[in-house]
Amino acid sequence: MNIRPLYDRIVVKRLDEEADKTASGLFIPDSAKEKPQIGEVMAVGQGKRTEDGKLIPLDVKVGDRILFGKYSGSDVPKTYGEDHMIMREDEVLGILMDAPKLAKKSA
């Protein structure tokens, strides 16, 4: 990972759990698929600063699988790695419990 998020931002890798073909056997092209709204946190920032300078740590951790809105975050150009996006922690709708974690180290 070549990106270190700042403040309350996180780097998320989209997880594509959709099948490439329908139950009847028709293949779905990438252009017709919706982007997944589930992802894995790959890196987190230091936290959010309050007006008096206190640092509030983030609730999400590296390796958490999260659910986010359809229009959340900003896509990272592919020149910086795989299909990643950067978003603020407050754009996360929830953390998926009992989900396997893939990330091994934090940023």
N, C-alpha and C positions, 0 to 999 in steps of 0.2 A: 504494500500500500504506500503510494507516494504522496498521499494527501493527509495532512494533519488538520482536523477541523478546529475552528476557534470558538470560544465562548460556549454557547449552548447548542452548537450544531453537532450533527452526527453524520457519519458516512454509512450508507445503507446499500447492501447488494440485493437487488430484486431476486426473489426466488420464484422461478417459473414452475408451477405445479400443474399447469394445464396440459392436457394431452395434445399431441400434434394431429390426431385424427378423431373423428366422431365415432360413435358407437356403430354406425352403419358402414364405417370404413373410409369415409371421405377425408382427405387431408386438408387441414386448415392452414392457409399461408400465413406467414408472420404479419403481413399487412392487415389481415382480418382479425387478428387476436387483440384482445385488450391487454394492456400492461398489467402485470400482477400487482396487487396491493399488499402483498406480504413480502417482508424482506428480513435480512439478517444484519444486525449492527456490526460493522467492521471496525469503526473507530469512533471515539467520542471526544468532545472538547473538554476543557477543564471545568466548565460550569458557567452559570449565569451570575453576573455581578449586580448587586442591588445598588440603589442610589448612594448608600453610605459606604460602599466599597466591599461589603461582605461577599464571599464567594459561596454560591449555593450549588452543591454538586448535583449532577444529573441522576435521574432515576433509572435510566436505561444503561446497560453495561454492554461491553463487547461480547458478542455471541448471542445476545437476546434476539429472538424472532419477534418481529413487531408487525402490527397492522396499521396502515396509514391510508389517508384519503387518496382518491383518484388523481387530484391535481396538486398533491403535496410535493414539496421539494423541487430541486433543480437537478437535471441530469448532468453528469460529469462527462466531458468529452472522452471518447474511447482511447485517445492517445495516452490517458493516465491509467489505463488498465481495463478491467472488465466493465460490465454494465452496472455502474454505481451511480448513486445520487446523494446529494447533500440536502439535509433538511434541519429545521429547528426541532428541538425536543417537543415543543408544544404542538407540533403537527402530527405527533404519534398518537394514534387513537387508543392503542393498548398493546400490552406485551402478551404474547401467546405463551401460556404456561404449558409445561410438559412437552415442549417442542425440543427436538435434538439440536444441539449447538454445534456449529461447524468451525467458527473462528477459534484460533488458538492463542493469540497474543493481543494485548491492548496497545493503543497508540498513545 
